[in-house]
């Protein structure tokens, strides 16, 4: 009976220690989600390259001022990039000024990593990567304020902050310069309407 009680006590103490360890590691794990890791690579609205772990240290960046970083889940057959954005100042336009015939796919996530929207080259207009991300009110105001480009696709979301990731296939090395040019031409910037800074702007999260 004494041995059984001792085993039970050891089990309870061990479980308690594991529980305490998990509690202490949770903040660090939370910071290592996609939002946190992109934050380590660049500022808000920076388009940054995301390199695989076995990539060379001199990997080309999507923007010259953005730092490089390694993500274990990146497929080396793809060029991967991303940007974080905030809708507090108005809708955000994420686009590439160049088009590329290679396969690409992009997704919009909220800060917690929930996938809210996905698109690829086949569902884009004229193969153009051109998204206007905003709340319902912001997109309505934007549409009323000016004519939208034919290639631009409105993406309605209900969030304050989010991020975009895009993957572009490099199936032949000869195509890499075109893929690099396509990714390097990407921008992620606020596209405010006349009313975005007043009635329909979302209060900035603190």
N, C-alpha and C positions, 0 to 999 in steps of 0.2 A: 504493500500500500504506500509505503514511504517513497519507493522508487517511482511509482505512478504520479504521486504528488510533485516530486522533483521534476519529472519530465514535463508535467503540465506547467509548472512554474517557469521552466526554461523556455518552453514554447511561447508563453505569454510575454516574457521579457524580450525574447527575440523578435516577436511580432511588433512589440512596441518600439524597439530600436529601428526596425525597418520602416515603420510608419513615420517616425521622426525624421529619418534620413530622406524619405520621399518628400516630406513637407519642406525640408531645407533645399532640396534640389529643384523643386517646382519653379521658382522664379527664374533660375538659369535656363531651364527647359523652355519656359515661355518666351524668353528672349531669343531663343534659337529657332523660332518659327520663321517662315518665309519673310514676313514683314521685318522682323528683327535682323535677319541676315542681309536683306537688301539695304537696310538702314546702315549697315556696316560698310557697304560698298559705295554709297552716294547719298546726297541730300535729297530732300523732297523734290520731285519733278526731274531729277537726273535720270537719264536712260543709261543703264550700266550693263556691260557684258557680264554674264555669269559663266565661269569656266568650270570644267570638270576637274576633279582632284588631281588627275594625272596630266593636266595641261602644263604647257611651258609657262614660266613666270613672265614672259614678255608678250602674253596674249594681247591682241589688239582690243581696245575698248570701244564701246559704242559712242562715247564722248571722250574727248582728249583729256578732260580734267577729272574724269571719274576713276576711282581706284578699282583694281581687279580683285576678284575673290574666287574662292573655290566652293562649289556645292557638290556633294557626293552624288546626288541624283541626276546630274546633267549627263545626257547621252552625248558622247563625243562626236557622233555623226551629225549633230545639230549645232548650229550657232544659237545660243540662248541669251536673251536679254530681258530686262525688266525695269519697271519704274514704279515708285510710290507716288501717290498724289492725294491731294485734299480738295474737297468740294466746297470749302468754306468761302472761297472768293468767287465761286461760279463754276460752271461746267468745265471739264478738262478735255482738251482735244489731244488725242494720241494718234500720231500719224507718221508715215514714212513718205518723204518727198519723192522717193524713187520706187518703182515697181520691180518685182523680180519674178521670173517664171518658176522658181523653185517652190516646192511645197512648204507652206508655213501654217502654223496654227497659233492662235493667241487666246488668252483668257483674262477675264477681269475677276478679281477676288476682293472681298472685304478684308478688313485688317485681321480678322480671325482666321482667314484662309478658306472661307466658303466660296465656292465657284458660283458666280452670279451670271456669267455670260461667256460664251466661247464662239470663236469664228475661225475659219481657215480660208485659204486662197480661193477655194471653189465657191464659197458662199459670199465672198466679198464682191463689191461692184467693180468691174474691170480690173480685178486682181489687186486693187489698191487697199492698203492698210490705212484706214482713216476712220477713227471712232470718236464720237463726241459723248463723253460719259457725264451724266448729271442726274439730278433728281427730276421728277416729273415737272415741277414748276420751272426749274432752270431750263429744261429742254423746250418747254412751251414758250418761254420768254425769248430764247435764242431763235426759235423758228419765226417768231413774230418780228424780231428785230432785223433780220437779214435773210437773204436767200442762202440756203445751205448748198455747198458743193454737191454735185451729183453723186460723187463717190463716198460721201460722208454718211456713216451709219450711226443714228442716235442709239445710245445704250442707257436705258432708264434704270436707275438703282436707288435704293433707299439706304444711304450710309453717309458718313462724314469723311472717312478716309479709306483708301483701298490701294490696290496695286495691280499692275498688269505684267504678264509674262508672255513672251513670244518665242517660238522655236522655229528655226528655218533649216531645212534639210540641205546638207552638202553631200550629195551622192557621188560627186566627182570633184577631185581637187581643182580641176580647171574652172569650176563654177564658183570657187571660194571668193575670188575678187568681187564678183557680182553680188554674192550674198553679203559680204562685208560692206559693200557700198549701200546696199538696201538697209541693213541694220544701222549703219552709221548715220543714215539720213533721218532716223527716227527722232521725234520730239515729243515731249509730254508737258503741256503747258496750259495754264488757265485761259479760257476763252470767255471772258465775262460779258454778260449782257448789260444793257443800260441800267437794269434794276438789280443786278446781281449783288452789288455792294450795299443794297439797302433792304428792300422788303423780303427778298427771297434768298438772301445769303444765309447759310447755316452758321450759327455761332461757332467760333473756333473752339475745338476741344482743348481743355487745359490738363 
